Amino acid sequence: MTYQHDFIDSISNISEHTWNSLTNDHVFSGYAWLSALERSGCVNKQTGWQPQHLVIKQSDHIVAILPGYLKDHSYGEYVFDWAFAEAYERYGLEYYPKWLCGVPFTPVQGPRILCKHITPELINYIEAALLELGENGLSGIHLNFLSEHTHFANTTLIPRRNVQFHWQNKGYQSFSDFLSALNARKRKMLSKERLKIQQQNLTIHWFSGNEINEALLDAFYLSYRLTYLKRSGHNGYLNREFFALIIKNLPHAVRLCCALKDDDIVATSLYFISGDTLYGRYWGAIESQYDSLHFELCYYQGIELAIKEGITTFDAGAQGEHKLARGFEPVWRHSYHTLFRPEFKIALQDYCERETQALQQYFIECEAKLPFKHE
């Protein structure tokens, strides 16, 4: 049975039931998350994230979807390709637009081929359909943070890897149990950082999605904006309407951690639970003078929640080598790419091969820095 495909410019062209029947319940690839991005205006042509989802059918029945976007820049992707954009510019060529499959502003590996059953025939068809985009003036295609990366091993797309740091629950019964697995120096460091929260008279409160009212949302969004403004000079990629939609439509997945001083919220961290993984996604401080508060809200509280709820993995976000000292371990993340101009594709392949060699050594060095006791 032959495939057919189309590109659609809005997730609203597909029913929520159809979309979610293919996602395996992953929160960031689900209809509620991606629809909220579109409905809130966080992704559209004006923001440089124009929806262009690939829909594959058999006999008019949707069998696979790849959430995709036409990009006019490389912001909010976390798989960095600025060097290639600059190379195109030096040669007087247009690097943008490009087509990207992924979840905007979300460096989380997960389903990118939304499908009940992936076959070699489907992968071959997806590759052919994406390569046709070269006829539309695009510079290339990029599939970021995809959990189905092994299926692309025999395609012409070029693999690229990067390293993140995730905490793994090794059957811990409490935070103290986790601490006991660390060497004495790191155990003392973590305990000292957590003690500082008490010494500064800060209290921590957790709220589930159904408990987040307008005042809590306001406090979170203020902290989010202020922290982005201080760090990046802008108000953040996501607006208040997006977060309101997520809290309304995914309350079971949402957890908000707040730090309070004298009943006033001074910092927040927004988490999501999907399957056996806890995701720490957005941190912000309204008052930033408190020592070790970032570590408490973004790492230690997440570890405690994961232990309490029996969650296997805690993904606290991209980058952050300082996580190693706090028990987060290096993991590989995967993407696939190609550029349509042959000379640049060759350069991309060489670049990715050399980058992988360097990262393999970096991965080994990271493992050597882990704070766990030697058995």
Solvent accessible surface area in square Angstrom, and as a share of the most:
residue,aa,sasa,rsa
1,M,172,0.77
2,T,105,0.61
3,Y,44,0.17
4,Q,79,0.35
5,H,58,0.26
6,D,84,0.43
7,F,46,0.19
8,I,24,0.12
9,D,89,0.46
10,S,28,0.18
11,I,3,0.02
12,S,82,0.53
13,N,92,0.47
14,I,12,0.06
15,S,63,0.40
16,E,87,0.39
17,H,149,0.67
18,T,41,0.24
19,W,0,0.00
20,N,56,0.29
21,S,48,0.31
22,L,13,0.07
23,T,2,0.01
24,N,135,0.69
25,D,125,0.65
26,H,27,0.12
27,V,13,0.08
28,F,1,0.01
29,S,0,0.00
30,G,10,0.10
31,Y,30,0.11
32,A,15,0.12
33,W,2,0.01
34,L,0,0.00
35,S,10,0.07
36,A,2,0.01
37,L,1,0.00
38,E,29,0.13
39,R,152,0.55
40,S,11,0.07
41,G,28,0.27
42,C,7,0.04
43,V,3,0.02
44,N,44,0.22
45,K,124,0.53
46,Q,155,0.69
47,T,53,0.31
48,G,4,0.04
49,W,3,0.01
50,Q,52,0.23
51,P,10,0.06
52,Q,36,0.16
53,H,0,0.00
54,L,0,0.00
55,V,3,0.02
56,I,0,0.00
57,K,69,0.29
58,Q,40,0.18
59,S,80,0.52
60,D,127,0.66
61,H,127,0.57
62,I,32,0.16
63,V,31,0.18
64,A,0,0.00
65,I,0,0.00
66,L,0,0.00
67,P,0,0.00
68,G,0,0.00
69,Y,0,0.00
70,L,33,0.16
71,K,0,0.00
72,D,72,0.37
73,H,39,0.17
74,S,6,0.04
75,Y,118,0.45
76,G,8,0.07
77,E,12,0.05
78,Y,50,0.19
79,V,12,0.07
80,F,106,0.44
81,D,12,0.06
82,W,90,0.32
83,A,53,0.41
84,F,16,0.07
85,A,12,0.09
86,E,92,0.41
87,A,15,0.12
88,Y,3,0.01
89,E,128,0.58
90,R,177,0.65
91,Y,157,0.60
92,G,68,0.66
93,L,51,0.25
94,E,145,0.65
95,Y,8,0.03
96,Y,55,0.21
97,P,49,0.31
98,K,0,0.00
99,W,0,0.00
100,L,4,0.02
101,C,0,0.00
102,G,2,0.02
103,V,10,0.06
104,P,1,0.01
105,F,8,0.04
106,T,4,0.02
107,P,5,0.03
108,V,3,0.01
109,Q,26,0.12
110,G,3,0.03
111,P,22,0.14
112,R,2,0.01
113,I,5,0.03
114,L,0,0.00
115,C,22,0.13
116,K,158,0.67
117,H,135,0.60
118,I,35,0.18
119,T,32,0.19
120,P,97,0.61
121,E,108,0.49
122,L,3,0.02
123,I,6,0.03
124,N,93,0.48
125,Y,51,0.20
126,I,0,0.00
127,E,20,0.09
128,A,52,0.41
129,A,3,0.02
130,L,0,0.00
131,L,67,0.33
132,E,87,0.39
133,L,9,0.04
134,G,27,0.26
135,E,149,0.67
136,N,103,0.53
137,G,62,0.60
138,L,16,0.08
139,S,7,0.05
140,G,0,0.00
141,I,0,0.00
142,H,9,0.04
143,L,0,0.00
144,N,6,0.03
145,F,6,0.02
146,L,0,0.00
147,S,55,0.35
148,E,18,0.08
149,H,36,0.16
150,T,95,0.55
151,H,82,0.37
152,F,0,0.00
153,A,70,0.54
154,N,153,0.78
155,T,22,0.13
156,T,77,0.45
157,L,7,0.03
158,I,4,0.02
159,P,73,0.46
160,R,24,0.09
161,R,55,0.20
162,N,42,0.21
163,V,17,0.10
164,Q,3,0.01
165,F,5,0.02
166,H,8,0.04
167,W,1,0.00
168,Q,50,0.22
169,N,28,0.14
170,K,112,0.47
171,G,54,0.52
172,Y,20,0.08
173,Q,152,0.67
174,S,48,0.31
175,F,19,0.08
176,S,79,0.51
177,D,52,0.27
178,F,0,0.00
179,L,25,0.12
180,S,54,0.35
181,A,32,0.25
182,L,0,0.00
183,N,51,0.26
184,A,68,0.53
185,R,178,0.65
186,K,23,0.10
187,R,76,0.28
188,K,149,0.63
189,M,56,0.25
190,L,0,0.00
191,S,50,0.32
192,K,121,0.51
193,E,18,0.08
194,R,41,0.15
195,L,84,0.42
196,K,52,0.22
197,I,8,0.04
198,Q,128,0.57
199,Q,120,0.53
200,Q,40,0.18
201,N,108,0.55
202,L,10,0.05
203,T,74,0.43
204,I,41,0.21
205,H,88,0.39
206,W,75,0.26
207,F,49,0.20
208,S,39,0.25
209,G,2,0.02
210,N,128,0.66
211,E,98,0.44
212,I,18,0.09
213,N,89,0.45
214,E,112,0.50
215,A,71,0.55
216,L,18,0.09
217,L,6,0.03
218,D,73,0.38
219,A,16,0.12
220,F,2,0.01
221,Y,33,0.13
222,L,73,0.36
223,S,0,0.00
224,Y,3,0.01
225,R,87,0.32
226,L,69,0.34
227,T,23,0.13
228,Y,25,0.10
229,L,88,0.44
230,K,162,0.69
231,R,159,0.58
232,S,58,0.37
233,G,58,0.56
234,H,67,0.30
235,N,71,0.37
236,G,18,0.18
237,Y,66,0.25
238,L,5,0.03
239,N,51,0.26
240,R,72,0.26
241,E,90,0.40
242,F,0,0.00
243,F,1,0.00
244,A,33,0.26
245,L,17,0.08
246,I,1,0.01
247,I,19,0.10
248,K,153,0.65
249,N,61,0.31
250,L,20,0.10
251,P,33,0.21
252,H,130,0.58
253,A,2,0.01
254,V,0,0.00
255,R,46,0.17
256,L,1,0.01
257,C,0,0.00
258,C,0,0.00
259,A,0,0.00
260,L,25,0.13
261,K,53,0.22
262,D,119,0.61
263,D,131,0.68
264,D,91,0.47
265,I,36,0.18
266,V,1,0.01
267,A,0,0.00
268,T,0,0.00
269,S,3,0.02
270,L,2,0.01
271,Y,0,0.00
272,F,0,0.00
273,I,30,0.15
274,S,13,0.08
275,G,74,0.72
276,D,87,0.45
277,T,18,0.10
278,L,0,0.00
279,Y,14,0.05
280,G,10,0.10
281,R,33,0.12
282,Y,16,0.06
283,W,52,0.18
284,G,0,0.00
285,A,13,0.10
286,I,52,0.26
287,E,68,0.31
288,S,75,0.48
289,Q,126,0.56
290,Y,30,0.11
291,D,74,0.38
292,S,16,0.10
293,L,5,0.03
294,H,65,0.29
295,F,48,0.20
296,E,6,0.03
297,L,0,0.00
298,C,13,0.08
299,Y,6,0.02
300,Y,1,0.00
301,Q,15,0.07
302,G,0,0.00
303,I,0,0.00
304,E,62,0.28
305,L,14,0.07
306,A,0,0.00
307,I,19,0.10
308,K,169,0.72
309,E,78,0.35
310,G,59,0.56
311,I,10,0.05
312,T,65,0.38
313,T,22,0.13
314,F,0,0.00
315,D,4,0.02
316,A,17,0.13
317,G,10,0.10
318,A,27,0.21
319,Q,95,0.42
320,G,17,0.16
321,E,74,0.33
322,H,85,0.38
323,K,5,0.02
324,L,5,0.03
325,A,21,0.16
326,R,17,0.06
327,G,0,0.00
328,F,0,0.00
329,E,35,0.16
330,P,10,0.06
331,V,27,0.15
332,W,51,0.18
333,R,44,0.16
334,H,35,0.16
335,S,4,0.03
336,Y,18,0.07
337,H,8,0.04
338,T,3,0.01
339,L,3,0.01
340,F,50,0.21
341,R,105,0.38
342,P,97,0.61
343,E,88,0.39
344,F,15,0.06
345,K,56,0.24
346,I,126,0.64
347,A,46,0.36
348,L,8,0.04
349,Q,79,0.35
350,D,65,0.34
351,Y,69,0.26
352,C,2,0.01
353,E,93,0.42
354,R,133,0.49
355,E,42,0.19
356,T,28,0.16
357,Q,125,0.55
358,A,65,0.51
359,L,33,0.16
360,Q,81,0.36
361,Q,97,0.43
362,Y,64,0.24
363,F,29,0.12
364,I,105,0.53
365,E,79,0.36
366,C,1,0.00
367,E,86,0.38
368,A,86,0.66
369,K,108,0.46
370,L,39,0.19
371,P,1,0.01
372,F,36,0.15
373,K,99,0.42
374,H,181,0.81
375,E,210,0.94
